[in-house]
Amino acid sequence: MHKAGDVVLGGLFQYNFFSVFPDLSFTSEPEQPSCHGFDVLGFRRAQTMAFAVEEINRNSKLLPNLSLGYSLYDNCFNHGIGFRAALSLTSGQEEHIVLDDNCVGSPPVIGIVGDPSSTRSIAISSVLGLYRVPMVSYFATCSCLSDRQKFPSFFRTIPSDAFQVSAMIQIIKHFGWTWVGLLISDDDYGLHAARSFQNDLSQSGDGCLAYLEVLPWGYDPAEQRRIVDVMKKSTARVVIAFAHDSHMINLIEEVVRQNVTGLQWIACEAWTAAAVLQLPRLMPYLGGTLGIAIRRGEIPGLREFLLQTRPNIHHDNRYGNSSVNQFWEFTFPCRFAPPPAGWVEGGGALCTGQEDLETVETEFLDTTDLRPEYNVYKAVYALAYALDDMLQCEPGRGPFNGHSCGSLQKLELWQLVHYLQKVNFTTSFGDQVSFDENGDALPIYDIMNWQWLTDGRIKVQNVGDVKRSASGVEVLKLNEDRIFWNFEPKKPPRSVCSDSCPPGTRMVRKKGEPECCFDCIPCSEGKISNKTNSIDCTSCPEDFWSSPQHDHCVPKRTEFLSYHEPLGICLTTASLLGTFICAVVLGIFIHHRSTPIVRANNSELTFQLLLSLKLCFLCSLLFIGRPRLWTCQLRHAAFGISFVLCVSCILVKTMVVLAVFRASRPGGEASLKWFGAMQQRGTVLLLTFIQAGICTAWLLSSSPAPHKNTQYHNDKIVYECVVGSTVAFAVLLGYIGLLAILSFLTAFLARNLPDSFNEAKLITFSMLIFCAVWVAFVPAYISSPGKHADAVEVFAILASSFGLLGALFGPKCYIILLRPERNTKKAIMGRGVTK
């Protein structure tokens, strides 16, 4: 198809599916190859280019005073024919190209729209790129064509497979499909797509390939059977196919033969709109397919232009409208003269050229879903805008050497490539067209869904789009409510090798399998993972522990001798009870202070002893509750001083008993002068001050302090008081023990002294209890961890205090309250009362 013009644009389209080459004998001039199998959609794309040229010629604002022409060739779906067509366009027909003496003039074509095939575009552009011939493809998607070193003058208005791959990865990521199968065609399109898909999928970490199979060219039943067996045995429910519809036809027939259902297909743009696969008998297998489709556009006036298509009855086989005539014969049941042999005899009609296109149903006139045609339209306009920008250049302000401009009379095609790289315009449909540094247009794809309607009809529905903005951000928009799923329930299928590891577990990859196949191992104690598919578990901070589900850290349980737990309540009750009993006994003694049993053996020491016992009971409360600095410092000091005060009073009382009975002997009166009231008070204070000095030195040198102990239990914090200095604690206890032993020995020596109420016996018994309790305390304290050590110490304090209280004051209270007749001087001295 040709149209003359001031400048000419070339075009490479596919009018026919098949080509036949004559036998080459090399003895005569070979005949031209013949093409057959008319492709009405390829012809419509060529007519779209013709329409775009006509529209530009009518536009007074674009390329004014300049007419565009076109020269369009059929590549017959053959590499050799397409390559020869491109060379014919760029070098021209020699009998029609006449140059002046200076070889000045426009080249045969200033740019080519095409080729639709990636493989042919690679071959053609690798040669034409040497001469910087602009080539704008509307259908070649191989990402390899973005290599500016190899293809410096190649541009395209269709996104590259790199973006198509990225769009597919976004879709499978959106639906959580991490385990997919990949089918590719055995050509540059499929092989480069597979390489790009594997790299991008690996880098994104959003999934793995269950299998990768290459579809054979032509009909190969054994290989197709093997591929379908792989698909059937795989656990992947999602299959992505980068292949042409011719590959898919044979494969789907084998899928039907083996009845492989339950697969979610994702189609590349090469077969998303393939009507040959959109058949009712295939919908149980292909229904619900999601496909990447070229952006749909609207071209006002195209249908009216297509209706004006008319054949040339007297066409020239070399330069005439043979393709239009071929279309006419394809659309109408007629043949142009001279008809094939037997055509007329068989009742066939001759074409007149007056047949009405509107009376037939043909895809040629369907302009409701223009996709590759829209890319053709944009490619023509891109070349026109680039030429227009070049012609509007002002001399002296140009982009070339010496600020020069390009001109139509001395046009060098690399200059047009420069302007084409910078072109930027908006179509009437509202889409922005520009090229990046690799010659790729701003990518955008529609996402289509094959819907099997209840009435049996098939509808290819637009359910979203994916595009990349000028800033490089990729955006996926999906209307999931409009998607038809060929599954029960009507929801997206699950396609994973291994279910996601829930929080609280970590992934362990299965040996010899892709990274999407893994086992889920629970996190160990003290470690968590708070998200799905964690590679490793993280340790909780020191004061935290893992929850039972190991999905978050919780504060560790704290342990100390609390007022709220049963043990703490019992010990507190016992302490308060002991304090209360001491107060009651003190009240009884104060009330009966004038009686002989209270006045005997220095009642002042008796009151001091009761007060010190009261302090002993109260100091045990310092060991209950959460340890703090002041309680840690005070508890042992209060305990030590209280018990020394108590034992000192007992020791002095025992010594007084011995002194009194010794004074009753002849010549023993002198011993009493050392045990007067002042000496007794002084001795008690002196012995107590020694303990106070020990405590002061301890607190100043190595004070007890609260401590969070995590050694006993990993999941809990034991709050305890560390003694600071074990030596000081041992000295404190040793001093108490020394006084207790002295008191016991002194009382033991005085136990048989003559007296009806000999207090030395009571002291001996009480100190025996005291010493027994504290001897048992030491090993129990050392072997008890945490709060149990405090409980042991409190128990020892309370046991020894109750022992002293009961042994020393129990008999006296018994006499005072229940046997008052024995509370007399005679009875105490052992006279007048029978035993």
GUFI-472334 format. One line per field, with one value per residue (C-alpha): z, x, y; residue number from 1. Coordinates in steps of 0.02 Angstrom, whole numbers. Example, Ala and Ser with C-alpha at 12.3 -4.5 7.8 and 13.67 -1.06 7.14 Angstrom:
<recs>
w 390|357
u 615|684
v -225|-53
n 1|2
</recs>
This chain:
<recs>
w 0|-55|-49|-115|-7|26|152|166|317|301|382|414|447|440|308|291|409|291|150|14|-61|-235|-267|-297|-445|-462|-651|-678|-592|-441|-425|-285|-131|-114|44|96|250|257|427|433|597|524|376|493|579|411|372|542|489|326|424|543|395|315|482|502|325|369|529|493|656|632|487|396|211|211|153|223|121|167|97|184|163|214|313|287|463|394|450|277|194|335|328|139|158|281|166|20|122|173|10|-111|-282|-392|-545|-443|-341|-437|-349|-412|-449|-268|-201|-101|-61|64|99|32|204|358|481|493|595|643|645|757|794|923|826|661|751|824|653|563|696|718|535|519|684|602|492|631|538|662|694|803|839|896|950|982|1171|1199|1339|1244|1123|1262|1242|1171|1128|1007|950|957|845|903|990|1033|1090|1175|1346|1349|1421|1571|1621|1572|1685|1824|1800|1814|1971|2047|2008|2087|2235|2254|2266|2369|2234|2278|2183|1996|1836|1683|1501|1364|1175|1097|1025|1079|1150|1266|1312|1359|1454|1553|1597|1651|1749|1843|1887|1943|2041|2130|2172|2235|2343|2305|2238|2155|1996|2015|1837|1676|1511|1332|1212|1048|877|779|827|942|1037|1141|1205|1238|1332|1439|1478|1529|1640|1729|1754|1818|1945|2010|2163|2079|2037|1939|1764|1673|1485|1383|1213|1052|1022|894|1034|1154|1038|1034|1220|1273|1163|1263|1425|1371|1321|1495|1580|1683|1773|1925|1851|1855|1691|1672|1489|1411|1290|1143|1176|1298|1157|1054|993|935|1118|1178|1140|1252|1253|1321|1458|1591|1575|1527|1612|1736|1645|1692|1549|1516|1369|1269|1321|1235|1147|1045|871|817|631|603|568|439|357|354|271|127|86|-97|-208|-369|-508|-620|-492|-534|-448|-399|-345|-338|-195|-200|-11|-22|-157|-50|94|-22|-77|105|158|12|-79|-243|-343|-451|-634|-694|-572|-526|-644|-618|-506|-621|-678|-496|-471|-396|-419|-484|-373|-439|-303|-263|-125|37|189|307|250|316|492|500|632|513|561|748|825|1001|1063|977|1058|934|816|952|965|775|786|923|827|671|775|867|702|643|803|797|617|661|808|695|562|690|745|733|646|770|914|861|963|841|807|800|858|686|641|535|370|255|108|201|324|415|506|667|685|680|810|924|913|926|1091|1160|1088|1212|1165|1222|1114|1090|1207|1345|1351|1364|1240|1273|1271|1406|1378|1312|1184|1286|1303|1471|1504|1538|1523|1543|1645|1565|1633|1530|1597|1564|1581|1640|1468|1395|1316|1339|1384|1400|1537|1586|1775|1805|1742|1788|1739|1779|1806|1744|1918|1902|2024|1970|2017|2006|2010|2017|2033|2115|2122|1933|1918|1870|1960|1884|2055|2196|2298|2182|2260|2206|2219|2335|2252|2376|2399|2587|2693|2770|2935|3065|3193|3325|3200|3081|2907|2877|2692|2631|2567|2378|2348|2301|2439|2436|2502|2686|2855|3000|3161|3324|3403|3555|3728|3748|3560|3452|3272|3256|3070|2947|2858|2975|2929|3108|3282|3383|3567|3688|3791|3961|4060|3935|3886|3741|3747|3740|3553|3532|3429|3547|3702|3868|4030|4130|4280|4439|4595|4772|4940|4918|5040|4919|4903|5030|5102|5124|5202|5327|5377|5391|5498|5609|5627|5674|5789|5879|5893|5962|6089|6145|6167|6267|6377|6401|6453|6574|6652|6665|6746|6870|6887|7077|7093|7149|6988|6883|7005|7024|6934|6870|6793|6687|6591|6571|6488|6377|6327|6278|6176|6088|6049|5978|5866|5815|5759|5666|5580|5488|5390|5305|5219|5138|4985|4833|4885|4880|4931|5099|5145|5094|5201|5347|5357|5414|5523|5610|5625|5697|5821|5879|5914|5999|6110|6150|6183|6282|6399|6422|6452|6582|6668|6677|6747|6877|6930|6956|7051|7166|7217|7237|7349|7458|7508|7648|7585|7417|7446|7346|7182|7182|7168|6986|6938|6993|6886|6800|6761|6688|6574|6525|6483|6371|6284|6261|6184|6071|6017|5961|5843|5786|5746|5645|5547|5517|5451|5339|5266|5234|5158|5057|5079|5037|4879|4777|4632|4481|4470|4305|4338|4431|4295|4114|4110|4272|4369|4549|4652|4800|4914|4893|5060|4982|5102|5152|5286|5367|5365|5443|5578|5616|5634|5727|5855|5888|5900|6021|6138|6122|6169|6318|6375|6355|6451|6590|6607|6601|6749|6848|6808|6975|7091|7233|7192|7170|7015|6945|6784|6729|6680|6567|6491|6462|6370|6269|6216|6168|6051|5988|5949|5867|5753|5695|5675|5558|5472|5398|5281|5238|5194|5084|4986|4960|4803|4781|4887|4978|5060|5126|5184|5276|5362|5411|5475|5579|5651|5693|5760|5874|5929|5969|6057|6167|6198|6242|6346|6445|6467|6447|6625|6702|6614|6667|6850|6837|6752|6805|6967|7061|7226|7167|7127|7305|7382|7489|7342|7238|7383|7402|7573|7621|7463|7440|7281
u 0|76|33|145|197|332|402|358|335|366|262|283|124|61|-72|-46|-5|91|218|275|449|483|617|784|871|1001|986|855|784|685|501|437|373|185|85|-84|-195|-262|-251|-393|-332|-158|-240|-344|-184|-109|-267|-252|-82|-156|-295|-170|-70|-229|-280|-110|-119|-287|-215|-158|-62|44|168|84|127|196|111|147|146|162|231|167|232|171|297|194|242|414|583|660|513|502|688|683|534|628|779|666|590|756|852|704|659|803|697|595|733|817|947|1022|1204|1247|1156|1045|868|756|786|655|571|610|552|469|316|343|388|260|375|514|627|607|627|792|856|795|844|1017|1050|947|1017|1187|1113|1005|843|701|596|441|363|185|193|374|389|556|650|812|759|784|973|1026|1200|1129|972|1008|861|727|571|404|232|197|272|420|407|505|352|234|333|327|139|115|222|114|-42|22|85|-85|-173|-37|9|187|196|170|210|283|255|352|366|528|579|655|489|469|651|684|520|568|738|663|524|645|760|622|531|691|736|562|551|364|361|447|430|360|412|469|420|456|310|359|334|199|108|210|88|220|299|131|74|231|206|24|78|198|59|-60|63|121|42|47|-129|-74|-1|79|98|215|171|77|-99|-32|67|-78|-204|-114|-74|-254|-316|-204|-267|-444|-394|-323|-464|-346|-460|-437|-298|-291|-216|-125|-108|21|-34|2|-151|-258|-375|-358|-536|-482|-466|-626|-739|-879|-803|-639|-716|-716|-527|-491|-636|-578|-412|-328|-234|-119|-186|-121|-200|-368|-391|-520|-483|-626|-666|-574|-731|-790|-619|-622|-794|-717|-598|-618|-523|-434|-507|-358|-222|-39|35|189|121|-67|-185|-165|-186|-352|-410|-356|-459|-607|-600|-581|-734|-852|-888|-815|-654|-573|-544|-463|-543|-466|-503|-677|-733|-867|-917|-944|-1066|-940|-967|-844|-803|-863|-790|-963|-1002|-1060|-950|-1092|-1192|-1066|-1011|-822|-691|-621|-755|-756|-674|-739|-581|-434|-271|-128|-214|-202|-15|1|-92|26|181|131|96|262|358|252|278|466|475|369|483|635|558|511|692|758|928|1066|968|970|1029|1163|1343|1359|1178|1123|954|902|814|707|823|976|891|1002|900|1002|935|758|806|860|689|598|687|616|440|299|117|-57|-178|-360|-399|-300|-144|26|156|342|496|623|810|787|654|513|348|267|201|19|-78|-260|-300|-432|-537|-616|-793|-908|-1083|-1232|-1311|-1156|-1085|-902|-852|-677|-699|-580|-554|-411|-246|-65|45|206|209|344|421|444|309|209|25|-92|-279|-397|-586|-600|-789|-794|-676|-751|-668|-690|-684|-802|-822|-805|-644|-461|-374|-229|-65|76|210|202|75|138|225|116|188|280|369|515|544|666|693|670|831|843|682|644|642|452|450|487|439|378|477|412|523|620|580|621|616|475|426|288|256|220|361|496|668|730|663|719|762|656|736|805|649|531|486|398|210|138|111|288|218|259|360|273|346|421|323|394|420|445|368|208|75|-56|-3|-53|122|143|-28|9|177|105|-37|85|193|47|-21|146|152|-24|16|168|59|-68|68|143|-28|-51|118|87|-80|-2|162|149|133|285|302|316|430|545|713|705|537|621|717|555|472|625|620|436|471|618|510|382|516|570|394|377|547|489|367|518|553|380|338|440|618|672|834|772|688|844|954|834|777|941|989|820|825|1002|978|806|868|1028|922|811|952|1049|901|891|1078|1074|921|1012|1168|1060|983|1156|1213|1062|1081|1268|1237|1123|1272|1386|1511|1426|1348|1485|1428|1266|1355|1402|1222|1128|994|1116|1239|1099|1042|1220|1260|1105|1145|1328|1290|1158|1274|1403|1273|1224|1406|1417|1261|1326|1491|1399|1284|1428|1547|1438|1257|1120|1026|878|922|827|880|848|960|833|699|708|528|520|615|649|664|778|894|1076|1167|1309|1439|1421|1554|1455|1297|1391|1463|1288|1218|1373|1358|1177|1226|1368|1251|1122|1251|1311|1132|1099|1255|1223|1042|1093|1211|1072|934|949|960|832|675|494|495|670|668|834|742|626|773|865|716|685|867|866|721|807|971|884|786|936|1048|916|898|1073|1066|884|924|1071|976|817|810|722|570|588|748|651|512|639|714|542|493|653|619|440|479|618|513|363|479|550|380|298|440|477|304|184|208|204|41|-30|6|-52|-215|-261|-165|-161|-134|41|78|139|307|293|249|391|514|450|364|181|123|118|184
v 0|166|350|488|636|765|643|460|349|163|28|-158|-256|-433|-457|-645|-786|-898|-886|-1004|-990|-1059|-1188|-1106|-1186|-1048|-1064|-929|-777|-839|-803|-695|-788|-796|-762|-831|-848|-670|-583|-459|-382|-352|-266|-158|-101|-51|47|132|198|261|346|429|498|566|646|728|797|877|955|1132|1145|989|989|1135|1152|976|817|647|489|307|146|-9|-187|-359|-463|-622|-678|-722|-658|-652|-565|-438|-402|-379|-262|-153|-142|-99|42|118|96|123|55|111|148|274|360|500|606|768|792|833|680|797|743|660|476|354|349|453|320|151|101|-82|-222|-309|-457|-445|-565|-471|-304|-365|-416|-259|-132|-206|-157|2|63|78|214|286|251|286|131|141|-30|-49|-232|-288|-311|-401|-313|-341|-203|-76|-95|73|8|-120|-30|158|211|90|156|78|129|-37|-74|-193|-367|-303|-202|-342|-458|-328|-311|-499|-507|-369|-471|-632|-531|-448|-616|-700|-827|-876|-1041|-1026|-1118|-1031|-1079|-989|-993|-1050|-881|-716|-659|-808|-835|-654|-646|-801|-731|-566|-652|-764|-619|-502|-637|-687|-507|-464|-620|-629|-806|-954|-1053|-1228|-1269|-1186|-1267|-1215|-1241|-1323|-1246|-1334|-1492|-1605|-1718|-1807|-1647|-1565|-1720|-1713|-1528|-1554|-1700|-1582|-1456|-1588|-1661|-1491|-1413|-1242|-1185|-1030|-1045|-897|-913|-803|-873|-837|-897|-1023|-1107|-1103|-1185|-1353|-1346|-1310|-1453|-1570|-1491|-1530|-1707|-1740|-1642|-1533|-1410|-1301|-1194|-1006|-946|-780|-730|-617|-482|-598|-709|-612|-560|-721|-756|-929|-981|-897|-1043|-1113|-1287|-1216|-1110|-1250|-1241|-1059|-970|-838|-809|-646|-566|-422|-322|-177|-14|12|177|269|338|451|436|272|169|293|286|96|99|198|55|9|-111|-64|-168|-133|-155|-178|-329|-231|-63|-80|-114|-302|-312|-219|-338|-484|-412|-391|-572|-626|-526|-556|-722|-659|-657|-523|-554|-658|-781|-948|-1090|-1163|-1019|-952|-1124|-1173|-1029|-906|-719|-590|-441|-274|-163|-97|-222|-140|-172|-128|-277|-403|-444|-423|-387|-258|-132|-168|-15|-40|-126|-43|-97|-131|-7|126|93|111|275|339|281|381|535|517|524|670|770|736|798|949|994|982|1094|1226|1244|1424|1440|1481|1405|1224|1075|1019|1072|1261|1277|1221|1148|1002|1034|932|963|899|783|663|530|538|716|650|518|661|744|579|546|709|699|728|745|693|595|641|493|581|470|551|488|509|398|364|350|172|219|144|236|268|93|54|-109|-154|-308|-417|-560|-700|-711|-858|-788|-887|-884|-968|-811|-763|-587|-515|-386|-247|-265|-144|-75|-62|84|171|358|475|466|277|224|71|70|-80|-49|-198|-202|-373|-366|-377|-527|-696|-841|-1013|-1096|-1142|-1037|-890|-831|-822|-991|-1025|-1066|-1089|-1221|-1202|-1110|-949|-972|-885|-766|-864|-975|-959|-1026|-1167|-1199|-1376|-1448|-1456|-1358|-1176|-1048|-1043|-1222|-1222|-1291|-1185|-1210|-1134|-1003|-1059|-993|-810|-777|-712|-676|-548|-565|-703|-795|-734|-799|-792|-765|-616|-620|-523|-384|-429|-388|-470|-647|-726|-746|-923|-897|-826|-683|-540|-502|-483|-418|-558|-616|-544|-644|-583|-617|-520|-466|-531|-711|-844|-865|-678|-662|-801|-728|-553|-618|-711|-556|-445|-579|-589|-400|-400|-536|-439|-286|-388|-463|-291|-226|-370|-339|-153|-186|-309|-217|-214|-403|-504|-606|-447|-357|-507|-497|-317|-278|-142|-276|-372|-223|-195|-377|-364|-208|-291|-444|-327|-252|-428|-468|-303|-312|-469|-358|-278|-444|-446|-342|-289|-255|-75|8|70|-96|-194|-83|-78|-259|-338|-190|-191|-380|-381|-239|-301|-476|-415|-303|-452|-575|-443|-421|-610|-622|-484|-560|-728|-647|-557|-723|-796|-641|-640|-822|-802|-650|-756|-861|-805|-676|-655|-485|-400|-478|-377|-210|-256|-289|-136|-56|62|-79|-185|-43|-3|-184|-198|-34|-80|-247|-167|-27|-155|-231|-56|-22|-183|-132|45|-19|-141|-9|111|-14|-132|-93|-220|-172|-234|-348|-417|-598|-687|-836|-940|-935|-876|-820|-724|-592|-632|-474|-500|-408|-449|-436|-340|-412|-592|-566|-425|-531|-675|-560|-495|-671|-729|-591|-637|-819|-778|-685|-825|-958|-855|-834|-1020|-1071|-946|-1001|-1182|-1154|-1070|-1195|-1290|-1142|-1156|-1058|-1101|-993|-1004|-898|-975|-1134|-1035|-942|-1106|-1179|-1020|-1006|-1189|-1153|-996|-1083|-1231|-1117|-1017|-1169|-1241|-1072|-1062|-1213|-1181|-999|-1044|-1176|-1072|-964|-798|-763|-928|-864|-715|-831|-941|-789|-723|-894|-903|-731|-772|-947|-886|-735|-844|-965|-829|-752|-917|-988|-829|-753|-897|-968|-794|-747|-915|-875|-694|-733|-909|-944|-779|-872|-914|-731|-696|-667|-823|-931|-862|-886|-1064|-1043|-1074|-1155|-1340|-1409
n 1|2|3|4|5|6|7|8|9|10|11|12|13|14|15|16|17|18|19|20|21|22|23|24|25|26|27|28|29|30|31|32|33|34|35|36|37|38|39|40|41|42|43|44|45|46|47|48|49|50|51|52|53|54|55|56|57|58|59|60|61|62|63|64|65|66|67|68|69|70|71|72|73|74|75|76|77|78|79|80|81|82|83|84|85|86|87|88|89|90|91|92|93|94|95|96|97|98|99|100|101|102|103|104|105|106|107|108|109|110|111|112|113|114|115|116|117|118|119|120|121|122|123|124|125|126|127|128|129|130|131|132|133|134|135|136|137|138|139|140|141|142|143|144|145|146|147|148|149|150|151|152|153|154|155|156|157|158|159|160|161|162|163|164|165|166|167|168|169|170|171|172|173|174|175|176|177|178|179|180|181|182|183|184|185|186|187|188|189|190|191|192|193|194|195|196|197|198|199|200|201|202|203|204|205|206|207|208|209|210|211|212|213|214|215|216|217|218|219|220|221|222|223|224|225|226|227|228|229|230|231|232|233|234|235|236|237|238|239|240|241|242|243|244|245|246|247|248|249|250|251|252|253|254|255|256|257|258|259|260|261|262|263|264|265|266|267|268|269|270|271|272|273|274|275|276|277|278|279|280|281|282|283|284|285|286|287|288|289|290|291|292|293|294|295|296|297|298|299|300|301|302|303|304|305|306|307|308|309|310|311|312|313|314|315|316|317|318|319|320|321|322|323|324|325|326|327|328|329|330|331|332|333|334|335|336|337|338|339|340|341|342|343|344|345|346|347|348|349|350|351|352|353|354|355|356|357|358|359|360|361|362|363|364|365|366|367|368|369|370|371|372|373|374|375|376|377|378|379|380|381|382|383|384|385|386|387|388|389|390|391|392|393|394|395|396|397|398|399|400|401|402|403|404|405|406|407|408|409|410|411|412|413|414|415|416|417|418|419|420|421|422|423|424|425|426|427|428|429|430|431|432|433|434|435|436|437|438|439|440|441|442|443|444|445|446|447|448|449|450|451|452|453|454|455|456|457|458|459|460|461|462|463|464|465|466|467|468|469|470|471|472|473|474|475|476|477|478|479|480|481|482|483|484|485|486|487|488|489|490|491|492|493|494|495|496|497|498|499|500|501|502|503|504|505|506|507|508|509|510|511|512|513|514|515|516|517|518|519|520|521|522|523|524|525|526|527|528|529|530|531|532|533|534|535|536|537|538|539|540|541|542|543|544|545|546|547|548|549|550|551|552|553|554|555|556|557|558|559|560|561|562|563|564|565|566|567|568|569|570|571|572|573|574|575|576|577|578|579|580|581|582|583|584|585|586|587|588|589|590|591|592|593|594|595|596|597|598|599|600|601|602|603|604|605|606|607|608|609|610|611|612|613|614|615|616|617|618|619|620|621|622|623|624|625|626|627|628|629|630|631|632|633|634|635|636|637|638|639|640|641|642|643|644|645|646|647|648|649|650|651|652|653|654|655|656|657|658|659|660|661|662|663|664|665|666|667|668|669|670|671|672|673|674|675|676|677|678|679|680|681|682|683|684|685|686|687|688|689|690|691|692|693|694|695|696|697|698|699|700|701|702|703|704|705|706|707|708|709|710|711|712|713|714|715|716|717|718|719|720|721|722|723|724|725|726|727|728|729|730|731|732|733|734|735|736|737|738|739|740|741|742|743|744|745|746|747|748|749|750|751|752|753|754|755|756|757|758|759|760|761|762|763|764|765|766|767|768|769|770|771|772|773|774|775|776|777|778|779|780|781|782|783|784|785|786|787|788|789|790|791|792|793|794|795|796|797|798|799|800|801|802|803|804|805|806|807|808|809|810|811|812|813|814|815|816|817|818|819|820|821|822|823|824|825|826|827|828|829|830|831|832|833|834|835
</recs>
